[in-house]
Amino acid sequence: MLDPRRDGQLRPSELIARLGLRSDAVVADIGAGPGYFTLPLAATVPDGRVIATDVEPRFLELAVARARARGLRNIVVQPAPRDRPGLEAGSIDLAFLCQVDQSLGDRAAYLRALVPSLRPGGRIALVNTVAHRAADLAAADAAALRVVDEWQPSPSFFLLLLTPRREAP
Ligand SMILES: C[S@@+](CC[C@H](N)C(=O)[O-])C[C@H]1O[C@@H](n2cnc3c(N)ncnc32)[C@H](O)[C@@H]1O
C-alpha cells in the first residue's frame, strides 16, 4: 500500500488538488491503511483534520507513526466497523475512499450510510481501478448521489467525486 510505484498510477498530488479542499476541511480517509493518502491529505488541510478509519488497527498505528515522523498533528484515527462508516452526523466535508469500496459489501448501503456524516456541500471521493467504475456508479445512483467531477490519474484508475442529489432539509 506504500509502494512508490503507486505514485505514477494515482498521481496523489494532482488527485488531491482536484478535490479542491479548503485548508480547514475535515476529511475522513475511510480504509486509510498505513496512510498513503492520509498524510498528504492532512498536509492539504493544515487548519482542519483527517479522520483515518480502518478495520485493521495495525494499519492505523502505522499511519500514526508515519504522521508523527513527518510532524503532522492533524490526523485522528478511528477503528471502523466493517459494515458502516461509524462517523458522527454532520462531521465531515469529504469522505475519501481509495481502493476500499470493493471490501464494503453492499456498496450502495454503505454510501447511503455515509451521507448523514456529510456537512452541507459535503462530497464523497471514490478512487479505484477502472474495473470498479460501473459498480461504483450504480451504487452512487442507488444511494441518491450525483457525480460532480470525474478524472483519471492514469488509464487504470478513476476518481469519482459525488455529492447528494438533494441536501438534507
Ligand atoms: C487496498 S487497501 C487501501 C488503503 C488506502 N486507502 C490506500 O489507498 O493506500 C484497503 C484498506 O481498506 C481497509 N478496509 C477493508 N474493509 C474495510 C471496511 N469495511 N471499512 C474500513 N476499512 C476497510 C483494509 O483494512 C485496508 O487497509
PDBQT file of the ligand as one rigid body, heavy atoms in Angstrom, charges set to zero:
ROOT
HETATM    1  C1  LIG A 201      -6.256  -1.757  -0.673  1.00  0.00    +0.000 C 
HETATM    2  S1  LIG A 201      -6.160  -1.051   0.920  1.00  0.00    +0.000 S 
HETATM    3  C2  LIG A 201      -6.165   0.707   0.528  1.00  0.00    +0.000 C 
HETATM    4  C3  LIG A 201      -5.613   1.543   1.651  1.00  0.00    +0.000 C 
HETATM    5  C4  LIG A 201      -5.578   3.048   1.362  1.00  0.00    +0.000 C 
HETATM    6  N1  LIG A 201      -6.890   3.574   1.112  1.00  0.00    +0.000 N 
HETATM    7  C5  LIG A 201      -4.662   3.322   0.204  1.00  0.00    +0.000 C 
HETATM    8  O1  LIG A 201      -5.136   3.697  -0.875  1.00  0.00    +0.000 OA
HETATM    9  O2  LIG A 201      -3.443   3.171   0.385  1.00  0.00    +0.000 OA
HETATM   10  C6  LIG A 201      -7.816  -1.317   1.593  1.00  0.00    +0.000 C 
HETATM   11  C7  LIG A 201      -7.920  -0.880   3.059  1.00  0.00    +0.000 C 
HETATM   12  O3  LIG A 201      -9.299  -0.887   3.419  1.00  0.00    +0.000 OA
HETATM   13  C8  LIG A 201      -9.424  -1.466   4.701  1.00  0.00    +0.000 C 
HETATM   14  N2  LIG A 201     -10.807  -1.948   4.814  1.00  0.00    +0.000 N 
HETATM   15  C9  LIG A 201     -11.337  -3.085   4.285  1.00  0.00    +0.000 A 
HETATM   16  N3  LIG A 201     -12.657  -3.168   4.538  1.00  0.00    +0.000 NA
HETATM   17  C10 LIG A 201     -12.981  -2.039   5.243  1.00  0.00    +0.000 A 
HETATM   18  C11 LIG A 201     -14.196  -1.530   5.795  1.00  0.00    +0.000 A 
HETATM   19  N4  LIG A 201     -15.339  -2.213   5.689  1.00  0.00    +0.000 N 
HETATM   20  N5  LIG A 201     -14.161  -0.351   6.460  1.00  0.00    +0.000 NA
HETATM   21  C12 LIG A 201     -12.995   0.348   6.591  1.00  0.00    +0.000 A 
HETATM   22  N6  LIG A 201     -11.811  -0.092   6.082  1.00  0.00    +0.000 NA
HETATM   23  C13 LIG A 201     -11.811  -1.262   5.415  1.00  0.00    +0.000 A 
HETATM   24  C14 LIG A 201      -8.350  -2.529   4.739  1.00  0.00    +0.000 C 
HETATM   25  O4  LIG A 201      -8.014  -2.901   6.067  1.00  0.00    +0.000 OA
HETATM   26  C15 LIG A 201      -7.212  -1.811   4.019  1.00  0.00    +0.000 C 
HETATM   27  O5  LIG A 201      -6.416  -1.036   4.889  1.00  0.00    +0.000 OA
ENDROOT
TORSDOF 0
